[in-house]
Amino acid sequence: MSHASPQAPENRIPNESDAIPWAARLRFGTRTLLLGLTGIAAAAPLTTKGLVFNAIALVLTALALMLQLMRKPLGHSVAAQLVIAVAYAIAGATILLAPHHRALCAYALGAALLTAGAARFHAAHRALDGARSAAIAPAVISGLLGLMAITGWPTNAPWQLGFLIAAELVVGGVSSLQRGLAQWSAQRAAKPSG
């Protein structure tokens, strides 16, 4: 009985682009990017209110991602996105319940961002070669944002925590848009011209 190598294309886990249609990925990416950009604008001038606004945006993003994933078969990439959604929901809820406990907010956010980075890295590792490189940058950025939140660098002020949430939403939105456009382009290229 011969075993195929795990690197053989027929044994690879499909890219998450295969699980989620490109149009849904573009809609999700656009919404997430807009929430993140709005959150960046709200983070500094509103301090604690900006942090709460961004925590609500994080929870809404988690819920939208969970709803999008409910109709998909559970593979490695969908499971990674579900882990990200749950981490976002827990961090957002923690911040909403205790916005004045800076250390708790920072650790919850840092754990969520590190989890998101690890899940994205796992999904990138399992993806087909063409999608792997595009998925690694958001994984690294999420991990670095998580380390910033946990270490309190440069500070654990509410505006910074809100800014980190907004930055994560921008990274997730851009990443989703990039994967959706790549999937759309691949589908167009696969269609016979005529």
Secondary structure by P-SEA (a helix, b strand, c coil): cccccccccccccccccccccaaaaaaaaaaaaaaaaaaaaaccccaaaaaaaaaaaaaaaaaaaaaaaccccccaaaaaaaaaaaaaaaaaaaaaacccaaaaaaaaaaaaaaaaaaaaaaaaaaccccaaaaaaaaaaaaaaaaaaaaaccccccaaaaaaaaaaaaaaaaaaaaaaaaaaaaaaaaacccc
